[in-house]
Amino acid sequence: MLLTVKYAPKKLADMLGNADRLEHIRQWMLHWLSGKKRKPLLIYGPPGTGKTSIAYALKSEYDLDLVEMNASELRNRARVDRILGASASAGSLFGRAKLILIDDADVLAGRTDSGGGNAIKNFLSESPCPAIVTATDIWDKSFSGIRSECEIVDFKRINKLSVRKHLERIAESESLDVSAETLEAIATRAEGDLRAALNDLQAMGPTARVHDKDIFEMVRGIFKAETYAAAREAISGEIDYDLIKLWMDENIPAEYETAADIAAAYDSLSKADIFDGRIRKTNWQLMKYSIDLATAGVALAKARPYHKFTKYSFPAYLKNMSRTVERRAILKTIGLKIGARVHGNRRDALAYLPLLKEFGKKHAHELMAFYDFSEDELAFILETSVSRVKAGA
């Protein structure tokens, strides 16, 4: 299971940072629950600070029914009226209060839509239940209508110390062999983005084994299964289902040969993703359907058994997670070195990379000397190998 899901906050007190904002949100929710209507909340701030997690923490802590839609799915008035309007007005099956979440609402800003932005604004002005809108940037002119209907709560980046302590607790809980220096480096690189920090931590942990059973044996057992029972038997025991799904996704084209088999397998895997989206940390009774679709569904997608040997590949997604850790680290050091020379901050300094790349093609030695780049850093800038840098420097 992804660490971002496994360690998602279950209540507001579990969240890191922004303590005063969290208390404001708690009081806002309590007003609604006591029958005192408040304006919708517009929570904005950098990625990974917990904006979306707020809604799930409230759902769990106050036993709410959560209706979630991404703003990119609400591009026209008809969809807004049909989905949000109907969801807000319909009664809950179990009599629970409702909470509406409109995630990433700033995707509407500056883009052409068919009345979706105005329809969301109108919904927010009349919503009979509490609603939370999240965004990264709320200051685009086209977003002003939505902004005017909400109480605005700005989320700040989580401080490095809090991120590092959180990583330490998770590393201990997961029995990860990660040094204090590595945890410090991850917390520093994350720059207040807790989601990025957790992804980096997961990239440092073991992923080639799934508890007692070898992952290759398990993947082979699923693909070669000819019955539902055989596919389920292949994944018996305590396993990481998110990891299994990544392996299925990576290796379907290697195992299956016909377009029909490949399409049917991915169709089953995509349906598993739909259930995963509905589960979203709390509706765990749906997990069995997701697991069956991602394993037995994929296994039974083939028209006939494949008795060939298949060399299964490690999921590219997990490889890229590791590469992302390395990439961000080297970009940070490069940015600091350029920034020191141009008297700017390291983020703005990275805008010079295309210019330095062109200059370095003919003057690599001078570029290294002026900015004190290492051979690894110069190779990164020139998008070449370290051996070529050494040969040309």
C-alpha positions in Angstrom: 0.0 0.0 0.0 1.3 3.5 -0.8 2.4 5.3 2.3 0.4 8.4 1.4 -2.7 6.3 1.7 -1.7 4.1 4.6 -0.7 7.1 6.8 -3.4 9.5 5.7 -4.8 11.4 8.6 -8.0 10.0 10.2 -8.9 13.2 12.1 -7.8 16.8 12.1 -5.5 16.3 15.1 -3.5 13.8 12.9 -2.6 16.5 10.4 0.8 18.3 10.3 1.2 22.0 10.3 -1.3 24.9 9.9 -2.7 24.4 13.5 -4.6 27.7 13.5 -6.2 27.0 10.2 -7.2 23.5 11.3 -8.9 24.9 14.4 -10.8 27.4 12.1 -11.9 24.5 10.0 -13.0 22.5 13.0 -15.2 25.4 14.2 -16.6 25.8 10.7 -17.6 22.1 10.7 -19.1 22.3 14.2 -21.2 25.3 13.2 -22.7 23.3 10.3 -23.3 20.3 12.5 -25.2 22.4 15.0 -27.4 23.8 12.3 -25.6 27.1 11.8 -24.9 27.6 8.1 -21.5 29.0 7.0 -20.1 29.9 3.7 -18.1 27.1 1.8 -14.4 26.9 2.6 -11.9 27.6 -0.1 -8.6 26.0 1.0 -5.6 27.0 -1.1 -1.9 26.5 -0.8 1.1 24.5 -2.2 0.9 20.8 -3.1 1.2 18.2 -0.4 0.1 20.4 2.5 -3.1 18.5 3.2 -5.8 20.4 1.5 -7.7 17.4 0.1 -6.9 15.3 3.2 -8.9 17.9 5.3 -12.2 16.6 3.7 -11.3 13.0 4.4 -10.3 13.7 8.0 -13.6 15.5 8.6 -15.5 12.6 7.0 -13.8 10.1 9.3 -13.9 12.2 12.5 -17.5 13.3 12.2 -19.0 10.3 10.3 -20.0 12.3 7.3 -21.0 11.2 3.8 -18.5 12.7 1.4 -19.3 13.6 -2.2 -16.1 14.3 -4.1 -15.7 15.7 -7.6 -12.6 17.1 -9.3 -13.3 20.4 -10.9 -11.9 19.1 -14.2 -15.0 16.7 -14.3 -17.4 19.7 -13.8 -16.7 21.6 -17.0 -20.3 22.4 -18.0 -23.4 23.6 -16.2 -25.4 20.4 -16.9 -22.8 18.2 -15.1 -22.6 20.5 -12.1 -26.4 20.6 -11.7 -26.7 16.9 -12.2 -23.9 15.7 -10.0 -23.4 18.4 -7.3 -27.0 19.5 -7.2 -28.5 16.1 -6.9 -25.8 14.9 -4.5 -26.4 17.8 -2.1 -30.2 17.5 -2.1 -30.5 13.8 -1.9 -30.9 12.2 1.5 -28.1 10.1 3.0 -28.8 6.4 3.1 -27.8 6.2 6.8 -29.0 9.7 7.8 -25.5 11.1 8.0 -24.6 14.7 7.3 -23.1 15.4 3.9 -19.8 17.1 3.0 -19.1 18.3 -0.6 -15.5 18.4 -1.9 -14.7 20.1 -5.1 -11.0 19.3 -5.6 -8.5 21.3 -7.7 -11.0 24.0 -8.6 -8.4 26.3 -10.1 -8.2 24.0 -13.2 -11.2 26.0 -14.4 -9.2 29.3 -14.2 -8.2 30.5 -17.6 -9.7 27.6 -19.5 -12.7 27.4 -21.7 -15.6 25.6 -20.2 -19.4 25.5 -20.8 -20.5 27.4 -17.8 -18.9 25.0 -15.3 -17.3 27.8 -13.3 -20.4 29.9 -13.0 -22.5 26.8 -12.2 -20.1 25.9 -9.3 -20.3 29.5 -8.1 -24.1 29.3 -8.1 -24.0 25.9 -6.3 -21.7 27.3 -3.6 -24.0 30.3 -3.0 -27.0 28.0 -2.4 -25.5 24.8 -1.1 -27.7 23.2 1.7 -24.7 21.4 3.1 -21.0 22.2 4.0 -18.7 22.4 1.0 -14.9 22.5 0.7 -13.2 23.8 -2.5 -9.4 23.2 -2.9 -7.0 25.0 -5.2 -3.3 25.8 -5.5 -3.7 29.3 -7.0 -7.0 31.3 -6.4 -6.0 34.7 -7.8 -6.8 34.3 -11.5 -9.5 36.7 -12.5 -11.7 33.9 -13.9 -11.7 32.4 -10.4 -13.1 35.5 -8.7 -16.7 34.3 -8.8 -15.9 31.1 -6.9 -13.6 33.0 -4.6 -16.3 35.5 -3.6 -18.6 32.8 -2.4 -16.2 31.2 0.1 -14.3 31.7 3.3 -10.7 31.6 2.3 -8.2 29.5 4.2 -4.6 29.6 3.2 -2.4 26.6 3.9 1.3 27.1 4.4 4.1 24.6 3.7 4.8 22.2 6.5 8.0 22.9 8.3 11.0 20.6 7.8 11.2 19.5 11.4 7.6 18.3 11.4 8.1 16.4 8.1 11.3 14.8 9.4 9.7 13.6 12.6 6.7 12.2 10.7 9.1 10.3 8.4 11.0 8.9 11.4 7.8 7.5 12.9 6.8 5.9 9.6 10.2 4.5 8.9 10.2 2.9 12.4 6.7 1.6 11.9 7.5 0.1 8.5 10.9 -1.3 9.7 12.7 0.7 7.0 16.5 0.7 7.2 16.9 4.4 6.4 19.6 6.6 8.1 18.9 9.8 9.9 20.9 11.6 7.3 18.7 10.3 4.5 15.5 11.2 6.4 16.9 14.7 6.9 17.7 14.9 3.2 14.2 13.8 2.2 12.6 16.3 4.5 14.8 19.1 3.1 14.1 18.2 -0.5 10.3 18.0 0.1 10.2 21.7 0.9 7.0 21.4 2.9 5.3 18.9 0.5 4.5 16.0 2.8 3.1 13.9 -0.1 6.4 14.2 -2.0 8.3 13.3 1.2 6.3 10.1 1.7 6.8 9.1 -1.9 10.5 9.7 -1.6 10.6 7.6 1.6 8.7 4.8 -0.2 11.2 4.9 -3.0 14.0 4.2 -0.5 12.2 1.2 1.0 12.2 -2.5 -0.2 9.9 -3.1 -3.2 11.2 -6.2 -4.8 9.6 -8.6 -2.3 6.1 -8.9 -1.0 6.3 -10.4 2.5 6.8 -14.2 2.4 6.2 -14.8 -1.3 8.4 -13.8 -4.1 6.8 -11.1 -6.3 7.8 -12.8 -9.5 6.2 -16.0 -8.4 3.0 -14.2 -7.5 2.8 -12.3 -10.7 3.4 -15.5 -12.7 0.7 -17.3 -10.7 -1.8 -14.6 -11.5 -1.0 -14.4 -15.3 -0.9 -18.2 -15.7 -4.1 -18.9 -13.7 -7.0 -20.4 -15.7 -9.6 -20.2 -13.0 -10.8 -17.6 -10.5 -9.7 -19.9 -7.6 -6.2 -20.3 -9.0 -5.8 -16.5 -9.4 -7.0 -15.9 -5.8 -4.7 -18.6 -4.5 -1.7 -16.9 -6.1 -2.2 -13.9 -3.9 -3.0 -15.7 -0.6 -1.4 -14.3 2.5 -0.5 -10.8 3.6 0.5 -8.8 0.5 0.6 -5.2 -0.8 -2.3 -4.9 -3.3 -1.2 -1.5 -4.7 2.2 -3.1 -5.5 0.5 -6.1 -7.3 -1.5 -3.7 -9.4 1.6 -1.9 -10.5 3.2 -5.2 -11.5 0.0 -6.2 -13.5 -0.1 -2.8 -15.3 3.6 -3.1 -16.3 3.5 -6.7 -17.5 0.2 -7.2 -19.3 1.7 -6.4 -22.7 4.6 -8.9 -22.0 2.3 -11.7 -21.0 -0.6 -11.3 -23.4 -0.1 -11.4 -27.2 -3.4 -10.5 -28.9 -4.9 -7.1 -28.9 -8.2 -8.5 -27.6 -6.5 -10.1 -24.5 -4.5 -7.0 -23.8 -7.5 -4.7 -24.1 -9.7 -7.0 -21.9 -6.9 -7.2 -19.2 -6.5 -3.4 -19.1 -10.3 -3.0 -19.0 -10.4 -5.1 -15.9 -7.5 -3.3 -14.3 -9.1 0.1 -15.1 -12.3 -1.1 -13.4 -10.2 -1.9 -10.3 -9.0 1.7 -10.4 -12.6 2.9 -10.4 -13.2 1.0 -7.2 -10.0 2.3 -5.7 -11.3 5.8 -6.4 -14.5 5.0 -4.5 -12.7 3.4 -1.6 -10.5 6.4 -0.9 -9.3 5.4 2.5 -12.7 4.5 4.2 -15.1 2.4 2.1 -12.9 -0.7 2.6 -15.8 -3.1 1.9 -15.3 -2.3 -1.8 -11.7 -3.5 -1.6 -12.6 -7.1 -2.5 -14.0 -6.0 -5.9 -10.9 -4.0 -6.7 -8.6 -7.0 -5.8 -10.7 -9.5 -7.9 -10.7 -7.2 -10.9 -6.9 -6.5 -10.7 -6.0 -10.2 -10.3 -8.6 -12.7 -11.3 -10.1 -10.3 -13.8 -6.7 -9.8 -15.5 -6.0 -13.6 -15.3 -9.3 -14.5 -17.0 -9.1 -11.8 -19.6 -7.1 -14.1 -21.9 -9.0 -16.2 -24.5 -6.6 -19.1 -24.1 -3.7 -20.0 -21.7 -0.2 -18.8 -22.5 2.3 -21.5 -21.6 5.4 -19.5 -22.7 8.1 -18.2 -20.4 7.7 -14.5 -19.7 10.4 -12.3 -18.2 8.4 -9.9 -16.0 9.7 -6.3 -15.6 9.9 -4.2 -12.5 7.2 -1.5 -12.6 8.5 1.6 -14.3 6.5 3.8 -11.8 8.6 2.5 -8.9 11.8 3.1 -10.8 10.7 6.6 -11.7 10.0 7.3 -8.0 13.6 6.6 -7.2 14.8 8.7 -10.1 12.6 11.6 -8.9 14.4 11.6 -5.6 17.8 11.8 -7.3 16.6 14.4 -9.8 15.3 16.7 -7.2 18.5 16.4 -5.2 20.7 17.3 -8.1 18.4 20.1 -9.3 18.7 21.6 -5.8 22.5 21.6 -5.8 22.7 23.0 -9.3 20.1 25.7 -8.5 22.1 26.8 -5.4 25.4 27.0 -7.4 23.8 29.0 -10.2 21.9 31.2 -7.8 25.1 32.1 -5.9 26.5 33.4 -9.2 23.5 35.3 -10.5 22.4 36.5 -7.0 19.0 34.9 -7.1 17.2 32.1 -5.4 17.8 28.5 -6.5 14.3 28.1 -8.1 14.6 31.2 -10.3 18.2 30.2 -11.1 17.0 27.0 -12.8 15.5 29.1 -15.6 19.1 29.5 -16.9 19.6 25.8 -17.5 18.7 25.9 -21.3 21.2 28.7 -21.8 23.9 26.9 -19.8 23.3 23.7 -21.7 23.9 25.5 -25.1 27.0 27.2 -23.7 28.3 24.0 -22.2 28.2 22.2 -25.5 31.3 24.1 -26.6 32.7 25.4 -23.3 32.1 22.5 -20.8 35.3 23.1 -18.9 34.7 26.8 -18.4 31.1 26.1 -17.3 32.3 23.6 -14.7 35.0 26.0 -13.4 32.8 29.1 -13.2 29.9 27.4 -11.3 31.9 24.8 -9.5 29.8 22.0 -11.0 30.7 18.4 -10.4 31.0 16.0 -13.4 27.6 14.5 -12.4 26.0 17.9 -12.4 27.5 18.9 -15.7 26.4 15.7 -17.2 22.8 16.3 -16.0 22.8 19.8 -17.5 24.1 18.7 -20.8 21.9 15.6 -20.8 24.8 13.3 -21.4 26.8 10.6 -19.6 29.5 11.3 -17.0 32.0 9.4 -19.1 31.5 11.8 -22.0 31.9 14.7 -19.7 35.2 13.2 -18.5 36.4 12.6 -22.0 35.6 16.1 -23.1 36.5 18.1 -20.0 
